Amino acid sequence: MCLLASVVVMSFTDLALTLNYATTVGMMEMNPLARAVMNTGSPASLTLWKACTAGLGVLVLFLLRRHPRGEVGSWVCFAIMAMLCVHWARFNAGIQDCIPEYASLIGTDHPSWVMMTAN
């Protein structure tokens, strides 16, 4: 249960950071599914998509919590989300060094660049 609670917290942290960057300066999104949802321009759509995908995954792992595969799956999800949080921490720490690159991407049609409007 602690692993799943941690996965939920890290998932919403990822969502909050994604929304922060996507609705302010924009961001590169390498996940094509997330990028497609983000290209709708709706933070609500992204929030719903993230809640549904993460929620479904956590629900499946919760239902399998008494089986060894469920335990392994929970640890795998925890590790992936922890690595994503480390990525965000490194990204946030180094963003100041990337200002010229960011400035050159804003307003371009680069296929991975996403900019959303805050509702």
C-alpha positions as CSV (number, residue, x, y, z in Angstrom):
1,M,0.0,0.0,0.0
2,C,2.9,2.4,0.8
3,L,4.4,1.7,-2.6
4,L,1.1,2.5,-4.4
5,A,0.5,5.6,-2.3
6,S,4.0,6.8,-3.3
7,V,3.3,6.1,-6.9
8,V,0.1,8.2,-6.7
9,V,2.0,11.1,-5.0
10,M,4.8,10.9,-7.6
11,S,2.3,10.8,-10.5
12,F,0.6,13.9,-9.3
13,T,3.9,15.6,-8.8
14,D,4.8,14.8,-12.4
15,L,1.4,16.2,-13.5
16,A,1.9,19.4,-11.5
17,L,5.3,20.0,-13.0
18,T,4.2,19.1,-16.5
19,L,1.2,21.5,-16.2
20,N,3.5,24.2,-14.7
21,Y,6.0,24.1,-17.6
22,A,3.4,23.4,-20.4
23,T,1.2,26.4,-19.3
24,T,4.0,28.9,-18.8
25,V,7.1,28.5,-21.0
26,G,6.2,25.3,-22.8
27,M,8.2,22.1,-22.8
28,M,9.5,19.2,-24.9
29,E,7.2,16.2,-24.5
30,M,8.8,13.0,-25.8
31,N,5.9,10.7,-25.0
32,P,3.8,10.7,-28.1
33,L,0.6,9.7,-26.3
34,A,1.0,12.5,-23.7
35,R,2.0,14.9,-26.4
36,A,-1.2,14.1,-28.3
37,V,-3.3,14.8,-25.2
38,M,-1.4,17.9,-24.5
39,N,-1.8,19.2,-28.1
40,T,-5.5,19.5,-27.3
41,G,-4.4,22.5,-25.3
42,S,-6.5,21.6,-22.4
43,P,-5.0,21.2,-18.9
44,A,-8.2,19.5,-17.8
45,S,-7.8,16.8,-20.6
46,L,-4.2,16.2,-19.5
47,T,-5.3,15.9,-15.9
48,L,-8.1,13.5,-16.7
49,W,-5.8,11.4,-18.9
50,K,-3.1,11.2,-16.2
51,A,-5.7,10.4,-13.5
52,C,-7.2,7.7,-15.6
53,T,-4.0,6.0,-16.8
54,A,-2.2,6.2,-13.4
55,G,-5.5,5.4,-11.6
56,L,-6.0,2.3,-13.7
57,G,-2.5,1.1,-13.1
58,V,-2.7,1.6,-9.4
59,L,-6.1,-0.1,-9.3
60,V,-4.7,-3.2,-11.1
61,L,-1.7,-3.3,-8.7
62,F,-4.0,-2.8,-5.7
63,L,-6.1,-5.8,-6.8
64,L,-3.0,-7.9,-7.3
65,R,-1.3,-6.7,-4.0
66,R,-1.5,-10.2,-2.5
67,H,0.2,-11.9,-5.4
68,P,3.9,-11.9,-6.0
69,R,3.5,-10.3,-9.5
70,G,1.5,-7.5,-7.9
71,E,4.3,-6.8,-5.5
72,V,6.9,-6.9,-8.3
73,G,4.7,-4.6,-10.4
74,S,4.4,-2.1,-7.5
75,W,8.1,-2.0,-7.1
76,V,8.7,-1.5,-10.8
77,C,6.1,1.4,-10.9
78,F,7.7,2.9,-7.8
79,A,11.2,2.7,-9.4
80,I,10.0,4.2,-12.7
81,M,8.2,7.1,-10.9
82,A,11.2,7.6,-8.7
83,M,13.5,7.9,-11.8
84,L,11.0,10.3,-13.3
85,C,11.2,12.4,-10.1
86,V,15.0,12.4,-10.3
87,H,14.7,13.5,-13.9
88,W,12.5,16.4,-12.9
89,A,14.9,17.4,-10.1
90,R,17.8,17.4,-12.6
91,F,15.7,19.3,-15.2
92,N,14.7,21.9,-12.7
93,A,18.2,22.3,-11.4
94,G,19.6,22.8,-14.9
95,I,16.8,24.8,-16.6
96,Q,18.7,28.1,-16.2
97,D,21.4,26.7,-18.4
98,C,18.9,26.0,-21.2
99,I,17.3,29.4,-21.5
100,P,18.8,30.1,-25.0
101,E,17.5,26.7,-26.3
102,Y,14.1,27.2,-24.8
103,A,13.9,30.7,-26.3
104,S,14.7,29.3,-29.7
105,L,11.9,26.6,-29.4
106,I,9.1,28.9,-28.2
107,G,6.7,29.6,-31.1
108,T,8.3,27.0,-33.4
109,D,6.6,24.1,-34.9
110,H,9.0,21.5,-33.5
111,P,7.0,18.3,-33.3
112,S,7.8,17.6,-29.6
113,W,7.3,21.2,-28.4
114,V,4.1,21.6,-26.4
115,M,2.5,24.8,-25.1
116,M,-0.8,24.8,-23.3
117,T,-3.0,27.7,-22.1
118,A,-3.9,27.7,-18.4
119,N,-7.6,27.6,-17.7
